[in-house]
Amino acid sequence: MKELEIIEKIELYLEGKLKGKELHQFEDQLKNDKETSNLFLCYKQAIEEIQTYSRSEIKERLKLIHEEVISEKLPFLRRLKTSTPLRIAAILIGFAVIASPVAIYLNSHQQNKTEQLFVNNFSPYMNVTTQRGGDDNQQRGVLQNAAMHFYNNRDFIKAIVNFEELFKSQNNPDSLVLFYYGISCLGAQQNQKAIEVFSKLSSKKSYLYYDQSKWYLALSYLKNNDKKSTIGTLKQIIEEKGDFTSKALNLLEQLN
């Protein structure tokens, strides 16, 4: 895959526009392809630099730098590796329109690392629900089946829409369905919603999928760039010696 194609995929990923199989394939590519991973981190570093300037300042300053860097007869990746963040942003002007809206996700210099850790550790939990049939309320059955269909295809936004419509008819949502709703929120980068769901599901050990919810709560904090809460939750998982102890130990080691 050429650099331009990779960057286009990165932009779509950061804007939450990759869905289903395409999203799954790109996340695998981020994990396994070093070139894609490096470009992803460089791109986000450039966006972070952009945050410090107004849009008019960005356009003028980066155009000047871009004119300078394109005159350097160096391969694209080499220019990225030898450039400062602002120069990286200038190089990327050749591939993206700087005046268009850009999804900004960086809140600290730790975001690059935590984003990669999240990608490496997040995987939607297998679907263990059964398809609801005629014995159930018809509308609820249709909504739950639709939500899980979109969940299976990693189209988390549409899954959320159906889950939330389903919850309107339930005073006390089923904990299993709520669990998959939380994962959908996390997959759709609705981090605060995910934190609220998994905090509830991991508040009592008697709850169904307590251990799993604790793990996804840690990942929700990680995705939200809350390192302190992430570490605290991981330590709880380790102390309780649950099903995700090994994963928690590994992630904690990488965070420290």
N, C-alpha and C positions, 0 to 999 in steps of 0.2 A: 504493500500500500504506500502511495506517494505521500510526502509530507503534507501537501495541501489537503488531501483526502482525510488524513489523520486529524488535522486541525479542525476540519469541518465536522468530523464526528465528535471531537472534544467539545466544540461549541454546542452541538445538539444535546450532548450528554449533560453539560452544565446547565442548559436551559430546560432540562427535564423533558425533552422532546423525543428521546429514544424510547421505544416501547417494545414489549414482547420479546421476540427472538432477537431482534436487532440490539436491544439493550443487553440481553444476556451475552451475546457474542462480543459486544464491545467491552463489557466488564471482564470477560475472559481474556480479551486482548490486553487490557490494562494490566492484568496480573501476570501474563506470560510473555508479553512482547516488550523488551527493554526500550526500544525506540519510542513506542507509543507512550510508555510510562514516563520517559524523560521529557517528551514533548508536552505531556499533560502537566507535569510539575512546572516546566518553563512557562507555559501559557498562563497558569494560575499565578505564578510569581509576577508575570507582567501585568496581569489584571490588578493585583494588589498595589503595584506601583501607580497604576492609573488612578486608584482611589484617592491619592493625595493631591490630585489636580482637578481644577474645574474643566468642563468639557472644552471650552474654547482654548484654554491653556494646553490641554492634551493635543488638540488638533494641530496647533501651531508648532509646539515643541517637537512632537513626534514626527511631523512631516519633515522638519529640518534634519532630524537624526536619520530618518529613513533615507533621505537623499544621500546622506553620507555612507550609510551601511550598504546600500545597493551598489555603490561604486566599488566596493571591496569584492574582488573576485575570489570569494570563498564559498565552499558548499554551504547550503542552508543550515544544516545541523551544526557545522563548525562555527558559523556566525552566532548561533544561539548559545553554544557552550562557552564562547569567549566574550560574551556581552554582559553588560550590567542589566538589571531588570528593565530599566527604562529603554535601553537599546533593544532589548528583546521585544518590547511592545512596539517599537518602531518597525522592526523587521516584520512583525505580524501584521502591520498595516497593509502590507502587500497581499494579505490573504483575508483580511476582514475589514469592514467599513467601520472606522472608529466612531463615526457620528451616530451609528445605530445603537439601540439599547443593548447593554451587555449585562448578563446575569453576574452579579458580584456576590461571591460566597466567602471571601476571605475576611476574617476578623482578627487574625494574628499571624505571626510568622510561623506558628506551629501548624497552620492549616494544611500545608502541603503534606506533611508527614501523617497527620491524623486522617486526611482524606484517603491516602493510600492504604493505611491500616484498615479503614472502614471497608474499602473495596475488597481487600484481602480476606476480611472476616465475615462480611455480610452475605448471607445466602438465605433466601426465603425458605421457611420450614415446609416440609412436605405436606401435601393436602391429605388429611386423614378424615375429612368430613364425608358424609354420605349424601348423595343427591336426595333432596326432599321430594316426596311424592304426593299422591292425592290425599293421604290421610292428614296432611298438614294444611294449615291455612294456605290457600292457593297463592295469594299475593306474596306472603312471606317466603313461601317455597320458591317462587319465581325469582324474587330478589336475591335470596341466598345463593341459589344456583348460578345466577348471573354474576354475582360478586365473586364467587369462587372460580367461575370460568375465566374472568378477567385476571384474577389473582394467578391462576395457573399459567396464563400467558404473559405474566409480569406487566400487564397494563394496569398499574396500581391506581392511577387516577380514576379510571372507570370503575374499578373495584370499590374504591372509597365511596363513590357516588351511590352505588347500589347498597353498600353496607349502611351508609347513613340514612338512606331511605328506609331500609329494613328496621333500623333502630327506632324510627318514629312510631312504629307499631308495637314496640316492646318497652315495657316499664323497666324491666331488668334484663338487658341483653345477655344472651347465652355467652358464657365465658370463652368457649371455644371459638365462636364466631368473632367475639371481641379480640381474641388473640390474633386472628388472621387480619382483622381490621388494623390492629397496631402495626403488624409487619407491612401492610400496604402503605400506611402512613409513613413509615420509615423508608420504604422503597421509593416513595414519591417525594421524599425530602421534606415532609411535614413533621419535622422533628419534635416540636413541642407536643403535638397530638400524640405521637408515639410514646413520648415520655410519660404523659398522663395515663395512657392505657396500660403500659407495662408497670408503672408504679402501682396501679390498682391491682393488677393481676399477680404481682409479686409481693403484695403486702401481707398475705397469709400463706403459709406452707400448705394449707389444705386446698388451695385453689388448684384447679386443673392446669397443667403445664406451668407450674410454679418455677421450676428450674429453667425452662426455656424462656419464660418471661423475664427472669432475672438477667439472662444472657442478652436478650434483645434490649433490655433497659440499659445495660452497659454500652451496647452499640449505639443506642439512641443518644446517650450522653456524648459518646465519641463523635457522632455525626454532628452534634450541636456544638462541638468544640469546647465541651465542658470537661476538661481533663481531670479536675479534682473529683467530680462526681463519678466519672468513668472509673478511676482508680479505686474509689471507695466501694463501688458496686462489684468490681472484679475481686477485691479482697473479701467481700462477703461471700461470693461464690466459692472462693478457695477455702474459706473457713468452714463453710457448710459441706464441703466435699461432695457437691452435687454432680450431675451428669456433664456439666461444662467446665469442670475444674481444670482439665488439661488445656482447653482453649483459653481460659481465663489466665492461667499461669503464663502461657505463651504471649498473649496480648499485653499483659502487665509488664513482662520483661522488655518488650519492644517500646513501651511507653516511657519506661524509666531510663 
